[in-house]
Amino acid sequence: MEAVAQISGLTKIFDGKTVVNDLSFTVQKGDVYGFLGQNGAGKSTTIRMLLGLIRPTSGDISIFSHSIQHKLEILKRTGALIERPDMYKYLSAYEHMWIFSKLSGIKPNRDRIMQQLEMVDLHNRSRDKVKTFSQGMKQRLGIAVSLVHDPDLIILDEPTNGLDPQGIADMRHLIKRLSTDHYKTIIISSHLLSEIEQIATRMLIIHKGKKIIEGSVSELLDPADTVVQIDAVNNEMLKNILLSSGYQLVDAENIRIKMNRQSVPELIEKLTREGVLLTGVQARHSLEDYFISLTNQQN
């Protein structure tokens, strides 16, 4: 597989404090690469180094086989949205795209601009002023601006910050479309781990600037190791049926069992046949659980 970005031994020290510590990872072509960690873990600092906005203290950055010293060659094929985009509230979405096309050295083309706005579902609001946009729409316009030069790599730093649940869902669907329909390689940093779990193909978890683990989501989150919490009207009846059926309670008080996620529908059917009145079933093996368990080991 072709490597788009290769990072080796990346370190950044500010005023004697190590913010990023000997970080190494690889992003392959076609990845939706989740870059995960709590606030202050070093994610934004790393992304700024990848974009050449700040210099590393040490380490190597190679993107499209170019070292970061060849920043212009990298940026020609890279689009980025760093936190909340700064927009001109009295200009329309179309006018933003026109201006940023010219700033990128691209001759503005109406059909091309409308296609890019359609990619982020803003084509029907192309002539509306940005001051009328929700925060989610502004974020999507920021991504559209990052697409004006049709980059191969898109870097998104906390793109769902400040968004409501619908805005987060819209952003999630957009990222999926950019990957599957438009074949973009995407690096996305976030502390919203449950969101990354739904869209990432591979991921890196960092804590206090250090890599904890890197790999594919399917490798790191084994569906056979899912903790399922079950709630019922009669919990004692529920416990007895689970124990007599060979399930081991990993948390007797909250009635949690460990099982394969794919077998959950079969279990629900069985419990219903046995007369258990279920009030809730929740698979709790999530990226967030995994992250907490890993970071607790590092503290």
BELMOMO-V731261 format. One record per pair of residues at least 24 apart in sequence whose ideal C-beta (glycine too) atoms are under 10 Angstrom apart, sorted by the first residue. I is the first residue (numbers start at 1). J is the second residue. D is the distance in whole Angstrom. If there is no record, write none. Layout:
# BELMOMO-V731261
i={I	I}
j={J	J}
d={D	D}
This chain:
# BELMOMO-V731261
i={1	1	1	1	1	2	2	2	2	2	2	3	3	3	3	3	3	3	3	4	4	4	4	4	4	4	4	4	4	4	4	4	4	4	5	5	5	5	5	5	5	5	5	5	5	5	5	5	6	6	6	6	6	7	7	7	7	7	7	7	7	7	7	7	7	8	8	8	8	9	9	9	9	10	10	10	10	10	10	10	10	10	10	10	10	10	10	11	11	11	11	11	11	12	12	12	12	12	12	12	12	12	12	12	12	13	13	13	13	14	14	14	17	18	18	18	18	18	19	19	19	19	19	19	20	20	20	20	20	20	20	20	20	20	20	20	21	21	21	21	21	21	22	22	22	22	22	23	23	23	23	23	23	23	23	24	24	24	24	24	25	25	25	25	25	25	25	26	26	26	26	27	27	27	27	27	27	27	27	28	28	28	29	29	29	29	29	29	30	30	30	30	30	30	30	30	31	31	31	31	31	31	31	31	31	31	31	32	32	32	32	32	32	32	32	32	32	32	32	32	32	32	32	32	32	33	33	33	33	33	33	33	33	33	33	33	33	33	33	34	34	34	34	34	34	34	34	34	34	34	34	34	34	34	34	34	34	34	35	35	35	35	35	35	35	35	35	35	35	35	35	35	35	36	36	36	36	36	36	36	36	36	36	36	36	36	36	36	36	36	36	36	36	37	37	37	37	37	37	37	37	37	37	37	37	37	37	37	38	38	38	38	38	38	38	38	38	39	39	40	40	40	40	41	41	41	41	41	41	41	41	41	41	42	42	42	42	42	42	42	43	43	43	43	43	43	43	43	43	44	44	44	44	44	45	46	46	46	46	46	46	47	47	47	47	47	47	47	47	47	47	48	48	48	48	50	50	50	50	50	50	50	51	51	51	51	51	51	52	53	53	63	63	63	64	64	74	75	75	75	75	76	76	76	76	76	77	77	77	77	77	77	78	78	78	78	78	78	78	78	78	79	79	79	79	79	79	79	79	79	79	79	79	79	79	79	79	79	79	79	80	80	80	80	80	80	80	80	80	80	80	81	81	81	81	81	81	81	81	81	81	81	81	81	81	81	81	82	82	82	82	82	82	82	82	83	83	83	83	83	83	83	83	83	84	84	84	84	84	84	84	84	84	85	85	85	85	85	85	85	85	85	85	85	86	86	87	87	87	87	87	87	87	87	87	88	88	88	89	89	89	89	89	89	90	90	90	91	91	91	92	92	92	92	92	92	92	92	92	93	93	93	93	93	93	93	93	93	93	93	93	93	93	93	93	93	94	94	94	94	94	94	95	95	95	95	96	96	96	96	96	96	96	96	97	97	97	97	97	97	97	98	99	99	100	100	100	100	100	100	101	101	101	102	103	103	103	104	104	104	104	104	104	105	105	106	106	106	108	112	112	113	113	115	116	116	116	116	116	116	116	117	117	117	118	119	119	119	119	119	119	119	119	119	120	120	120	120	120	120	120	120	120	121	121	121	121	134	134	134	134	134	135	135	135	135	135	135	136	136	136	136	136	136	136	136	136	136	136	137	137	138	138	138	139	139	139	139	139	139	140	140	140	140	143	143	143	143	144	147	147	147	150	150	151	151	152	152	152	153	153	153	153	154	154	154	154	154	154	154	154	155	155	155	155	155	156	156	156	156	156	157	157	157	157	158	158	158	158	158	159	159	159	159	159	160	160	160	160	160	160	161	161	161	163	168	168	168	169	169	171	171	172	172	172	173	174	175	175	191	191	192	192	193	193	193	193	193	193	193	194	194	194	194	194	195	196	196	196	197	197	197	197	197	197	198	198	200	203	203	203	205	205	205	205	205	205	206	207	207	207	207	207	207	207	208	208	208	210	212	212	212	212	212	213	213	213	217	220	220	220	221	221	221	221	221	221	222	222	222	222	223	223	223	223	223	223	223	223	224	224	224	224	224	224	224	225	225	225	225	225	225	226	226	226	226	226	226	226	226	226	226	226	226	226	227	227	227	227	227	227	227	227	227	227	227	227	227	228	228	228	228	228	228	228	228	228	228	228	228	228	228	228	228	229	229	229	229	229	229	229	229	229	230	230	230	230	230	230	230	230	230	230	230	230	230	230	231	231	231	231	231	231	232	232	232	232	232	232	232	233	233	233	233	234	234	234	235	235	237	237	237	237	237	238	238	238	238	238	240	240	241	241	241	241	241	242	242	242	242	244	245	245	245	251	254	256	256	258	258	259	259	261}
j={26	28	29	30	31	28	29	30	64	65	185	27	28	29	31	62	63	64	65	28	29	30	31	33	62	63	64	65	77	78	152	153	185	187	29	31	33	50	61	62	63	64	74	78	153	155	185	187	60	61	62	63	65	46	49	50	56	59	60	61	62	63	68	204	211	59	60	61	62	56	58	59	60	42	45	46	49	50	56	57	58	59	60	61	68	209	211	49	56	57	58	59	209	42	45	46	48	49	54	55	56	57	58	59	209	56	57	58	209	45	54	57	209	42	57	208	209	210	44	45	46	57	208	209	45	46	49	56	57	58	59	206	208	209	210	211	206	207	208	209	210	211	58	59	209	210	211	49	56	59	204	206	209	210	211	59	60	204	211	214	187	202	203	204	206	211	214	62	202	204	214	63	153	155	185	186	187	202	204	185	201	202	64	152	153	183	184	185	179	180	183	184	185	186	201	202	153	179	184	185	186	187	200	201	202	203	216	154	175	176	178	179	180	184	185	186	187	188	196	199	200	201	202	203	217	153	155	185	186	187	188	189	196	200	201	202	203	204	214	186	187	188	189	190	193	195	196	197	198	199	200	201	202	203	204	205	217	287	155	156	157	158	187	188	189	190	196	200	203	204	205	206	214	188	189	190	191	192	193	196	197	200	203	204	205	206	207	212	213	287	288	290	291	189	190	191	193	204	205	206	207	208	209	210	211	212	291	295	191	193	205	206	207	208	291	292	295	158	191	191	207	208	209	189	191	205	206	207	208	209	210	212	295	189	206	207	208	209	210	211	157	158	188	189	190	191	204	206	209	82	83	157	158	189	209	157	187	189	204	206	209	80	82	83	155	156	157	158	187	188	189	80	82	155	157	74	78	80	153	155	157	187	75	78	80	82	155	157	78	80	82	152	153	155	152	153	153	104	149	151	153	104	105	149	151	152	149	150	151	152	153	185	146	149	151	152	153	154	155	185	187	104	142	143	144	145	146	147	148	149	150	151	152	153	154	155	156	178	184	186	142	143	145	146	151	153	154	155	156	157	187	139	140	141	142	143	144	145	146	147	154	155	156	157	158	159	188	142	146	155	156	157	158	159	189	139	142	156	157	158	159	161	162	189	135	138	139	142	157	158	159	161	162	130	138	139	140	141	142	143	144	145	146	159	138	142	129	130	131	133	137	138	141	142	145	129	130	131	129	130	131	132	133	138	129	130	131	129	130	131	125	126	127	128	129	130	132	133	141	117	120	122	123	125	126	127	128	129	130	133	137	138	140	141	144	145	122	123	125	126	127	128	126	127	129	130	122	126	130	141	142	144	145	148	122	126	141	144	145	147	148	148	145	148	144	145	146	147	148	149	145	148	149	148	145	148	149	145	146	148	149	150	151	148	149	148	149	150	148	148	150	144	148	147	143	144	145	146	147	148	150	141	144	147	144	143	144	147	174	177	178	181	182	184	144	145	146	147	170	171	174	177	178	170	173	174	177	163	164	166	167	170	160	161	162	163	164	167	160	162	163	164	166	167	168	169	170	171	174	167	170	162	163	167	163	167	168	170	171	174	167	170	171	174	171	174	175	178	174	178	182	184	182	184	184	185	183	184	185	184	185	186	187	178	179	182	184	185	186	187	188	185	186	187	188	189	186	187	188	189	190	187	188	189	190	188	189	190	191	192	188	189	190	192	195	188	190	191	192	195	196	190	191	192	192	192	194	195	195	198	195	199	196	198	199	199	199	199	200	288	291	287	288	286	287	288	289	290	291	292	286	287	288	289	291	287	287	288	291	221	286	287	288	290	291	286	287	287	287	290	291	287	290	291	294	295	298	295	291	294	295	296	297	298	299	295	298	299	298	291	294	295	297	298	290	291	294	287	287	290	294	261	285	286	287	289	290	260	261	285	290	259	260	261	262	263	264	283	285	258	259	260	261	262	263	285	258	259	260	261	285	290	257	258	259	260	261	262	263	264	283	284	285	286	289	251	254	256	257	258	259	261	282	283	284	285	286	289	255	256	257	258	259	260	261	263	264	267	268	281	282	283	284	285	254	255	256	257	280	281	282	283	284	254	255	256	257	264	267	268	271	276	278	279	280	281	282	255	278	279	280	281	282	271	276	277	278	279	280	281	276	277	278	279	275	276	277	276	279	271	274	275	276	277	271	274	276	277	278	274	276	270	271	274	275	276	267	270	271	276	274	270	271	274	284	284	282	284	284	285	283	285	285}
d={9	5	7	8	9	7	4	9	10	10	9	7	6	7	10	8	9	9	8	7	5	9	7	9	10	7	7	9	9	9	7	6	5	9	10	9	8	7	8	7	5	8	9	9	7	9	8	7	8	8	5	8	9	8	9	8	10	7	7	6	8	9	10	10	10	6	5	8	8	9	6	4	7	10	10	7	6	9	6	9	8	4	7	7	10	10	10	10	6	5	5	5	8	8	5	8	9	6	7	8	6	5	9	8	8	9	5	9	10	8	9	9	9	9	8	9	6	9	10	5	9	9	9	5	5	5	7	8	8	10	8	8	10	5	8	10	9	10	7	4	5	9	8	7	9	7	8	9	10	7	8	7	7	7	6	8	9	10	7	9	10	9	10	5	9	7	5	10	9	9	8	9	8	10	7	9	6	8	9	8	9	7	10	8	9	9	10	6	7	10	7	9	6	9	8	10	10	8	10	6	7	8	8	5	5	9	9	10	7	8	9	5	9	9	8	5	8	7	9	6	5	5	8	9	9	10	9	8	7	5	7	9	10	7	7	5	7	7	9	9	8	6	8	7	8	9	4	8	10	8	3	8	7	4	7	9	8	8	9	9	9	10	6	7	4	8	9	9	7	6	9	8	10	9	7	6	7	9	6	6	9	8	6	7	5	7	9	9	10	8	10	10	7	8	9	7	9	9	6	4	6	9	9	10	10	9	8	9	6	9	10	9	7	9	8	10	7	9	6	9	10	8	9	9	8	9	5	6	7	7	9	10	9	10	6	9	7	4	8	10	7	8	10	4	8	8	10	7	10	8	8	6	7	7	8	9	10	8	9	8	9	8	7	10	6	9	5	9	7	10	6	10	8	10	8	9	8	9	9	6	10	8	7	7	6	8	7	9	10	9	8	10	7	10	7	8	8	9	9	9	10	9	9	7	8	10	8	9	5	5	6	10	9	9	5	8	5	8	7	10	10	10	10	8	10	8	3	6	8	7	9	4	9	7	5	7	9	10	8	10	9	10	10	6	9	9	7	4	7	8	9	7	10	10	5	6	10	8	5	10	8	8	5	7	9	6	10	9	10	8	9	5	9	10	10	10	9	10	6	6	8	6	9	10	8	7	7	8	10	9	9	7	7	10	6	7	10	7	3	8	10	7	9	10	10	9	10	5	9	8	10	6	7	7	8	9	7	9	7	5	4	9	9	9	6	8	6	7	6	9	8	7	5	6	6	7	9	10	10	6	9	5	9	6	5	8	7	9	7	8	8	10	9	5	7	9	9	9	9	4	6	9	9	9	9	9	10	10	7	6	9	8	6	9	9	8	8	6	7	9	6	9	9	10	9	5	9	10	5	9	9	5	8	9	10	9	10	9	10	5	5	10	10	10	8	6	6	9	9	9	9	9	8	10	9	5	9	10	5	7	8	8	6	10	9	8	7	7	8	7	7	8	7	10	5	10	10	8	9	10	6	9	9	7	9	7	9	9	8	9	7	10	10	9	5	6	8	6	9	9	5	7	7	3	8	9	6	7	10	8	9	9	10	10	7	7	10	9	6	9	9	7	7	6	8	7	9	8	10	8	9	8	9	9	7	9	8	7	6	7	5	8	7	7	9	10	5	7	5	7	8	10	8	5	8	8	7	7	5	7	8	9	8	5	9	9	6	6	7	8	7	9	8	10	10	9	7	10	6	6	10	9	9	9	10	7	10	6	9	10	8	9	9	6	6	9	10	5	9	10	9	10	9	7	4	4	9	8	5	9	6	6	6	10	10	9	6	10	10	7	6	4	8	9	10	10	9	9	8	10	10	9	8	6	6	8	10	10	9	7	5	10	9	5	8	9	7	9	8	8	5	7	8	6	9	10	6	8	8	7	10	9	7	8	7	9	6	9	9	8	10	10	6	4	6	9	10	9	8	9	8	5	8	8	9	9	7	9	8	9	6	10	9	7	6	7	4	9	9	8	5	7	4	9	10	8	10	5	7	6	8	10	9	8	5	5	9	7	9	7	6	8	6	10	8	9	6	8	10	7	7	5	7	8	6	7	5	8	7	7	5	8	5	9	5	8	7	10	8	9	8	9	7	9	7	5	8	7	7	5	4	8	8	8	5	6	5	6	8	9	8	4	8	6	9	7	7	10	10	10	8	8	6	9	7	9	5	9	8	10	10	8	7	5	9	6	9	10	8	9	10	7	9	9	10	10	9	7	10	8	9	10	7}
